[in-house]
Amino acid sequence: MQRERRAQRFGTGAVAVGAVIGLTAVLGGCGVTGGDDVTLRLVAADYGDSAANSTQKYWDDLVAAYEADHPDVNIEVSVYSWNDVDRKVKEMVDAGHAPDMAQIGAYADYAAAGQLYPASEVLSIPTQADFASQFVEAGEVRGEQYGIPFAASTRLLFYNKTLFRKAGITPPTSWSELAADAAALKAEGVKYPYALPLGPEEAQAETMQWLLSGGGGYTDTVNSYAIDSAQNIDTFTWLKNELVGKDLTGPVAPGKLNRAAAFAAFADGDVGMLNGHPSLMKMAAKKGVKFGMVPMPGVNGPSRSVMGVADWMTAFRQNGHREEVGAFLDFVYNDENVLAFSREYDLLPVTTSASAVMSSSPQDRDLAPFLEQLPVSELYPVGKTSWAAVSADIKRRIGSAVQAGGSPSGVLRQLQTAATAAQAAE
């Protein structure tokens, strides 16, 4: 776009007809104001839990710093809640008014429709090379990276130290130990010995963590859906028989228990164990809950793989501001800004350089256990345009796999059938 701006500057003012042509170019240009100035529009998600730490403040400070050194670029940022941001962007794109950038939860549909710049066309080589490899792979559609990772988290098993001490137990390292601990907690009257949130809010996350701990996952080695694999069926059969069937998951049926409610119950001291991400630390500490964190138990020892989650930055082609978008994103991803965001919202950096800083910094020691899990983390198959539909189907159905009278194999096979059809339609 710098070349475009230079062409406008040299092409206007020599003669009257040149001025008319130049004026037409300015009026017709997307996001161009005042002749040489360019306006970039970014839509972003809000990671804050109150007005005091709204992500709008983070972006306002970052934009002010950038604009001070780039007076010919204006950046307008609109921040929406996670309940609204993906829908807002879709509405803008469908109306023909795509933003220049969107920081959202998915990207594959836009990439498949040819609406995004590949990362290689907007980012500098040093910036693109700094992303951790699993995020690069997860950001690819047909071998090309379109999803630019923005923030990440992993999961650990949280446990209530006070309740564990009263029950005389230690944190589990295997499924059998987890079941035994849950039984001991139940005997002490703990409301939720193990909270199993398979409700519609975020069932796909709890499901994936358990599938990975059982040696399975959503996809196989060639990235095809494998939801009804033997390992996955064994995992959900164990959950149904050894936890849910023995009344070790609390008074709310797993299929009706949402993550937010499970986290709130843990912060209230009513949960013995549950899978959690970094934000749970602050929630629990605020209410005085003494907690510990350990890797997710696997069948015979700590799980070899854990679930990682990433949110995504995207760069839309429509407005043609490739060079300006790239320069701004290079700034967004410098270590100072990545670390500032990660520390403000208890999230993990997506760049190897910022991760290295955080790993050795005393101020980030609370996040160190999550950082240690990052190299062995696996992400949702977000590069599949079918994933949104498959994820929604999992949220609707998976709770029934562990309810009384439910069939783990039957539910997983139904999910697999639907996922296979969705993948074939990609």
C-alpha positions as CSV (number, residue, x, y, z in Angstrom):
1,M,0.0,0.0,0.0
2,Q,3.0,2.3,0.4
3,R,3.5,2.0,-3.3
4,E,-0.2,2.9,-3.9
5,R,0.1,5.9,-1.7
6,R,3.2,7.1,-3.5
7,A,1.4,6.7,-6.8
8,Q,-1.5,8.8,-5.6
9,R,0.9,11.5,-4.3
10,F,2.9,11.7,-7.6
11,G,-0.2,11.4,-9.8
12,T,-2.2,14.3,-8.4
13,G,-1.5,18.0,-8.9
14,A,0.4,18.2,-12.2
15,V,-2.6,19.1,-14.3
16,A,-6.3,19.5,-13.6
17,V,-7.2,16.2,-15.1
18,G,-4.6,14.6,-12.8
19,A,-6.2,16.3,-9.8
20,V,-9.6,14.9,-10.8
21,I,-8.1,11.4,-11.2
22,G,-6.4,11.7,-7.8
23,L,-9.5,12.9,-6.1
24,T,-11.4,10.0,-7.6
25,A,-8.8,7.6,-6.2
26,V,-9.1,9.1,-2.8
27,L,-12.9,9.0,-2.7
28,G,-12.9,5.5,-4.0
29,G,-10.2,4.1,-1.7
30,C,-11.4,1.9,1.1
31,G,-10.5,3.4,4.5
32,V,-8.5,6.3,3.0
33,T,-8.9,9.7,4.7
34,G,-7.2,13.0,4.0
35,G,-5.4,11.9,0.8
36,D,-2.4,10.2,2.2
37,D,-3.7,8.8,5.5
38,V,-4.9,5.2,5.7
39,T,-7.4,4.0,8.2
40,L,-7.2,0.4,9.3
41,R,-10.2,-1.2,11.1
42,L,-9.6,-4.0,13.6
43,V,-12.4,-6.0,15.3
44,A,-11.2,-7.8,18.5
45,A,-12.5,-9.9,21.3
46,D,-12.7,-8.8,24.9
47,Y,-10.7,-10.9,27.4
48,G,-11.5,-8.7,30.4
49,D,-13.9,-9.6,33.1
50,S,-14.9,-6.0,34.0
51,A,-14.7,-2.5,32.6
52,A,-11.5,-1.9,34.5
53,N,-9.5,-4.5,32.5
54,S,-11.4,-4.3,29.2
55,T,-9.3,-5.3,26.2
56,Q,-10.3,-2.0,24.6
57,K,-7.8,-0.3,27.0
58,Y,-5.0,-2.6,25.9
59,W,-5.7,-1.8,22.2
60,D,-6.1,1.9,22.8
61,D,-2.7,2.1,24.4
62,L,-1.1,-0.1,21.7
63,V,-2.6,1.9,18.9
64,A,-1.6,5.2,20.5
65,A,2.0,4.1,20.6
66,Y,1.9,2.9,17.0
67,E,0.2,5.9,15.6
68,A,2.7,8.2,17.3
69,D,5.4,6.7,15.0
70,H,3.1,6.3,12.0
71,P,1.2,9.6,11.6
72,D,-0.1,8.6,8.2
73,V,-1.9,5.5,9.6
74,N,-5.1,5.6,11.7
75,I,-6.3,2.5,13.4
76,E,-9.9,2.1,14.7
77,V,-10.5,-0.8,17.1
78,S,-13.9,-2.2,18.0
79,V,-13.9,-4.7,20.9
80,Y,-16.8,-7.1,21.4
81,S,-17.5,-9.8,23.9
82,W,-16.7,-13.4,23.0
83,N,-20.5,-14.0,22.8
84,D,-20.7,-11.4,19.9
85,V,-17.4,-11.0,18.2
86,D,-17.5,-13.8,15.7
87,R,-21.1,-13.0,14.7
88,K,-20.2,-9.3,14.3
89,V,-17.3,-10.1,11.9
90,K,-19.5,-12.4,9.9
91,E,-22.2,-9.7,9.6
92,M,-19.6,-7.2,8.4
93,V,-18.1,-9.7,5.8
94,D,-21.5,-10.7,4.6
95,A,-22.5,-7.1,4.2
96,G,-19.4,-6.4,2.0
97,H,-17.6,-4.4,4.7
98,A,-14.9,-6.7,6.0
99,P,-12.6,-5.2,8.6
100,D,-8.9,-5.0,7.7
101,M,-8.1,-7.3,10.7
102,A,-10.2,-9.5,13.0
103,Q,-9.0,-11.1,16.2
104,I,-11.6,-13.9,16.6
105,G,-12.0,-17.6,17.3
106,A,-12.0,-19.1,13.8
107,Y,-10.7,-18.4,10.4
108,A,-11.1,-21.4,8.1
109,D,-14.3,-20.4,6.4
110,Y,-12.9,-17.0,5.4
111,A,-9.7,-18.6,4.2
112,A,-11.5,-21.2,2.1
113,A,-13.5,-18.4,0.5
114,G,-10.4,-16.6,-0.5
115,Q,-11.1,-13.6,1.7
116,L,-7.9,-13.6,3.8
117,Y,-4.3,-12.8,3.1
118,P,-1.9,-15.7,3.9
119,A,0.4,-14.9,6.8
120,S,3.3,-14.9,4.4
121,E,1.9,-12.0,2.5
122,V,1.5,-9.7,5.5
123,L,4.0,-10.6,8.2
124,S,7.7,-10.1,8.0
125,I,9.8,-13.3,7.9
126,P,11.1,-12.8,11.5
127,T,7.6,-12.4,12.9
128,Q,6.2,-15.4,11.0
129,A,9.1,-17.6,12.0
130,D,8.7,-16.8,15.7
131,F,5.4,-18.6,16.1
132,A,5.5,-22.0,17.9
133,S,5.2,-24.8,15.3
134,Q,1.9,-26.3,16.6
135,F,0.2,-22.9,16.1
136,V,1.5,-22.6,12.6
137,E,0.2,-26.0,11.7
138,A,-3.1,-25.3,13.3
139,G,-3.4,-22.1,11.4
140,E,-3.1,-23.8,8.0
141,V,-5.7,-24.4,5.4
142,R,-4.6,-26.7,2.5
143,G,-0.9,-26.2,3.5
144,E,-1.0,-22.4,3.7
145,Q,-1.1,-20.5,7.0
146,Y,-4.0,-18.1,7.2
147,G,-4.8,-18.2,10.9
148,I,-2.3,-16.0,12.8
149,P,-2.2,-17.2,16.4
150,F,-2.9,-14.4,18.9
151,A,-3.2,-15.9,22.4
152,A,-3.0,-19.4,23.8
153,S,-3.7,-21.4,26.9
154,T,-3.3,-25.0,28.1
155,R,-5.1,-27.0,30.7
156,L,-4.0,-28.5,34.0
157,L,-5.8,-30.5,36.7
158,F,-6.7,-28.1,39.5
159,Y,-7.3,-29.5,42.9
160,N,-8.5,-28.0,46.2
161,K,-5.6,-28.4,48.7
162,T,-7.8,-28.0,51.7
163,L,-10.3,-30.7,50.6
164,F,-7.5,-33.0,49.7
165,R,-5.8,-32.6,53.1
166,K,-9.1,-33.4,54.9
167,A,-9.5,-36.5,52.8
168,G,-5.9,-37.6,53.3
169,I,-5.2,-37.9,49.6
170,T,-2.5,-36.7,47.1
171,P,-3.0,-35.4,43.6
172,P,-3.6,-38.1,41.0
173,T,-1.3,-39.1,38.2
174,S,-3.5,-41.8,36.6
175,W,-7.2,-42.4,36.0
176,S,-7.4,-45.0,38.7
177,E,-5.9,-42.6,41.2
178,L,-8.3,-39.9,40.1
179,A,-11.3,-42.2,40.6
180,A,-9.9,-43.2,44.1
181,D,-9.4,-39.6,45.0
182,A,-12.9,-38.7,43.9
183,A,-14.3,-41.5,46.0
184,A,-12.4,-40.2,49.0
185,L,-13.7,-36.7,48.5
186,K,-17.2,-37.9,48.1
187,A,-16.9,-39.7,51.4
188,E,-15.9,-36.4,53.0
189,G,-19.1,-34.8,51.7
190,V,-17.5,-32.8,48.8
191,K,-20.2,-31.5,46.5
192,Y,-18.3,-32.1,43.2
193,P,-15.5,-34.6,43.8
194,Y,-14.6,-34.2,40.1
195,A,-16.5,-31.5,38.1
196,L,-17.1,-32.8,34.6
197,P,-18.5,-29.9,32.5
198,L,-20.0,-31.5,29.4
199,G,-22.7,-28.9,29.1
200,P,-23.2,-26.9,25.8
201,E,-21.0,-24.0,26.8
202,E,-17.6,-25.6,26.2
203,A,-18.1,-29.4,26.1
204,Q,-15.7,-29.7,23.2
205,A,-12.8,-28.7,25.5
206,E,-13.5,-31.1,28.3
207,T,-14.1,-33.8,25.8
208,M,-10.8,-33.2,24.0
209,Q,-8.8,-33.2,27.2
210,W,-10.2,-36.6,28.1
211,L,-9.7,-38.0,24.6
212,L,-6.1,-37.0,24.6
213,S,-5.5,-38.4,28.1
214,G,-6.8,-41.7,26.8
215,G,-4.4,-41.7,23.8
216,G,-7.0,-40.6,21.3
217,G,-8.3,-37.3,20.0
218,Y,-10.6,-35.7,17.4
219,T,-8.5,-36.6,14.4
220,D,-6.0,-39.3,13.3
221,T,-2.5,-39.1,11.9
222,V,-3.7,-38.0,8.5
223,N,-6.0,-35.3,10.0
224,S,-9.3,-37.1,9.3
225,Y,-11.9,-37.2,12.0
226,A,-11.6,-40.2,14.3
227,I,-14.1,-39.4,17.0
228,D,-15.3,-43.0,17.4
229,S,-11.8,-44.6,17.6
230,A,-11.4,-47.5,20.0
231,Q,-9.4,-45.3,22.4
232,N,-12.1,-42.6,22.5
233,I,-14.8,-45.2,23.1
234,D,-12.8,-46.7,25.9
235,T,-12.3,-43.2,27.4
236,F,-15.9,-42.4,27.5
237,T,-16.9,-45.8,28.7
238,W,-14.5,-45.3,31.6
239,L,-15.9,-41.9,32.4
240,K,-19.5,-43.2,32.4
241,N,-18.8,-46.3,34.5
242,E,-16.0,-45.1,36.9
243,L,-16.9,-41.5,37.5
244,V,-20.5,-40.6,36.5
245,G,-22.0,-44.0,37.3
246,K,-20.5,-43.9,40.8
247,D,-21.9,-40.5,41.5
248,L,-18.4,-38.8,41.7
249,T,-19.2,-35.9,39.4
250,G,-21.6,-33.9,41.6
251,P,-25.3,-33.1,41.7
252,V,-25.6,-31.6,38.2
253,A,-25.5,-34.0,35.3
254,P,-22.3,-33.5,33.3
255,G,-24.4,-32.8,30.1
256,K,-26.0,-29.8,32.0
257,L,-22.9,-28.5,33.8
258,N,-21.2,-25.7,31.9
259,R,-17.6,-24.6,32.4
260,A,-18.4,-21.3,33.9
261,A,-20.6,-22.9,36.6
262,A,-17.9,-25.5,37.3
263,F,-15.2,-22.8,37.7
264,A,-17.5,-20.8,40.0
265,A,-18.1,-23.9,42.1
266,F,-14.4,-24.4,42.4
267,A,-13.9,-20.8,43.5
268,D,-16.6,-21.4,46.1
269,G,-14.7,-24.4,47.5
270,D,-17.3,-27.0,46.4
271,V,-15.1,-28.8,43.8
272,G,-12.3,-31.3,44.6
273,M,-10.8,-31.5,41.1
274,L,-11.4,-30.2,37.6
275,N,-9.6,-29.3,34.4
276,G,-8.8,-25.6,34.3
277,H,-7.0,-22.9,32.3
278,P,-5.0,-20.0,33.8
279,S,-7.9,-17.6,34.5
280,L,-9.1,-20.0,37.1
281,M,-6.1,-19.2,39.3
282,K,-7.3,-15.6,39.8
283,M,-10.9,-16.6,40.4
284,A,-9.9,-19.1,43.1
285,A,-7.3,-16.9,44.7
286,K,-9.8,-14.0,44.9
287,K,-12.1,-16.2,47.1
288,G,-9.3,-17.6,49.2
289,V,-9.3,-21.1,47.8
290,K,-5.9,-22.9,48.3
291,F,-5.3,-24.9,45.1
292,G,-2.7,-26.8,43.4
293,M,-2.2,-27.8,39.7
294,V,-0.8,-31.0,38.2
295,P,-0.7,-32.4,34.6
296,M,-3.9,-34.2,33.5
297,P,-3.7,-37.8,34.5
298,G,-3.7,-40.4,31.8
299,V,-4.6,-44.1,31.7
300,N,-1.5,-45.3,33.5
301,G,0.3,-42.0,34.3
302,P,0.4,-38.3,33.3
303,S,-1.1,-37.7,29.9
304,R,1.4,-37.5,27.1
305,S,-0.6,-34.8,25.4
306,V,-2.8,-32.0,26.6
307,M,-5.3,-29.7,25.0
308,G,-4.1,-26.3,23.9
309,V,-6.3,-23.5,22.7
310,A,-5.5,-20.6,20.5
311,D,-7.4,-17.6,19.3
312,W,-6.6,-16.1,15.9
313,M,-5.8,-12.9,14.1
314,T,-6.9,-12.6,10.5
315,A,-6.1,-10.2,7.8
316,F,-8.8,-9.5,5.2
317,R,-8.1,-8.8,1.5
318,Q,-11.1,-6.6,0.7
319,N,-9.6,-3.2,1.6
320,G,-6.2,-3.9,0.0
321,H,-4.1,-2.5,2.9
322,R,-1.7,-5.4,2.8
323,E,1.5,-3.4,3.6
324,E,-0.1,-1.3,6.4
325,V,-1.7,-4.3,8.0
326,G,1.6,-6.2,7.9
327,A,3.5,-3.3,9.5
328,F,1.0,-3.0,12.3
329,L,0.9,-6.7,13.0
330,D,4.7,-6.9,13.2
331,F,4.3,-4.3,15.9
332,V,1.5,-6.2,17.6
333,Y,3.7,-9.3,17.8
334,N,6.9,-7.7,19.2
335,D,7.9,-9.2,22.6
336,E,6.9,-6.2,24.6
337,N,3.3,-6.2,23.4
338,V,2.9,-10.0,23.4
339,L,4.1,-10.1,27.0
340,A,1.9,-7.2,28.1
341,F,-1.2,-8.9,26.8
342,S,-0.3,-12.3,28.1
343,R,0.4,-10.9,31.6
344,E,-2.7,-8.8,31.7
345,Y,-5.1,-11.7,30.9
346,D,-3.2,-14.7,32.2
347,L,-2.7,-16.2,28.8
348,L,0.3,-17.8,27.1
349,P,2.4,-16.2,24.4
350,V,2.2,-17.7,20.9
351,T,5.8,-16.7,20.0
352,T,8.8,-18.6,21.0
353,S,10.8,-15.5,22.0
354,A,8.1,-14.2,24.3
355,S,7.7,-17.7,25.8
356,A,11.4,-17.8,26.5
357,V,11.2,-14.5,28.4
358,M,8.2,-15.6,30.4
359,S,9.7,-19.0,31.2
360,S,12.7,-17.3,32.9
361,S,10.9,-14.4,34.5
362,P,10.0,-14.5,38.3
363,Q,6.9,-12.4,37.7
364,D,5.5,-15.1,35.5
365,R,6.1,-18.1,37.7
366,D,2.3,-18.7,38.2
367,L,2.0,-19.4,34.5
368,A,5.1,-21.6,34.3
369,P,3.2,-24.9,34.7
370,F,1.0,-24.0,31.8
371,L,4.0,-23.0,29.7
372,E,5.6,-26.3,30.4
373,Q,2.6,-28.0,28.8
374,L,2.7,-26.0,25.7
375,P,5.2,-28.1,23.7
376,V,3.0,-31.2,24.2
377,S,-0.3,-29.5,23.5
378,E,-2.6,-30.3,20.7
379,L,-5.2,-27.8,19.3
380,Y,-8.6,-28.2,17.9
381,P,-8.7,-29.0,14.2
382,V,-9.6,-25.4,13.4
383,G,-8.1,-25.5,9.9
384,K,-11.1,-27.6,8.9
385,T,-14.0,-25.5,7.6
386,S,-16.2,-28.3,9.0
387,W,-14.9,-27.9,12.6
388,A,-17.5,-25.2,13.6
389,A,-20.3,-27.6,12.8
390,V,-18.6,-30.6,14.3
391,S,-17.8,-28.7,17.5
392,A,-21.4,-27.5,17.8
393,D,-22.6,-31.1,17.4
394,I,-20.2,-32.3,20.1
395,K,-21.6,-29.6,22.5
396,R,-25.1,-30.8,21.8
397,R,-24.6,-34.6,22.1
398,I,-21.6,-35.6,24.2
399,G,-23.2,-35.2,27.6
400,S,-25.7,-38.0,26.7
401,A,-22.7,-40.4,26.3
402,V,-22.2,-40.6,30.0
403,Q,-25.7,-40.3,31.3
404,A,-27.6,-43.2,32.8
405,G,-28.6,-45.5,30.0
406,G,-26.4,-43.7,27.5
407,S,-24.2,-45.4,25.1
408,P,-20.6,-44.0,24.7
409,S,-20.0,-46.0,21.5
410,G,-23.3,-45.0,20.0
411,V,-23.0,-41.3,20.7
412,L,-19.4,-41.2,19.4
413,R,-20.4,-43.1,16.2
414,Q,-23.2,-40.6,15.6
415,L,-20.7,-37.8,16.0
416,Q,-18.3,-39.5,13.7
417,T,-20.9,-40.0,11.0
418,A,-21.9,-36.4,11.1
419,A,-18.2,-35.2,11.1
420,T,-17.3,-37.5,8.2
421,A,-20.2,-36.0,6.2
422,A,-19.2,-32.4,7.1
423,Q,-15.6,-33.1,6.1
424,A,-16.7,-34.5,2.8
425,A,-18.6,-31.3,2.1
426,E,-15.6,-29.1,2.6
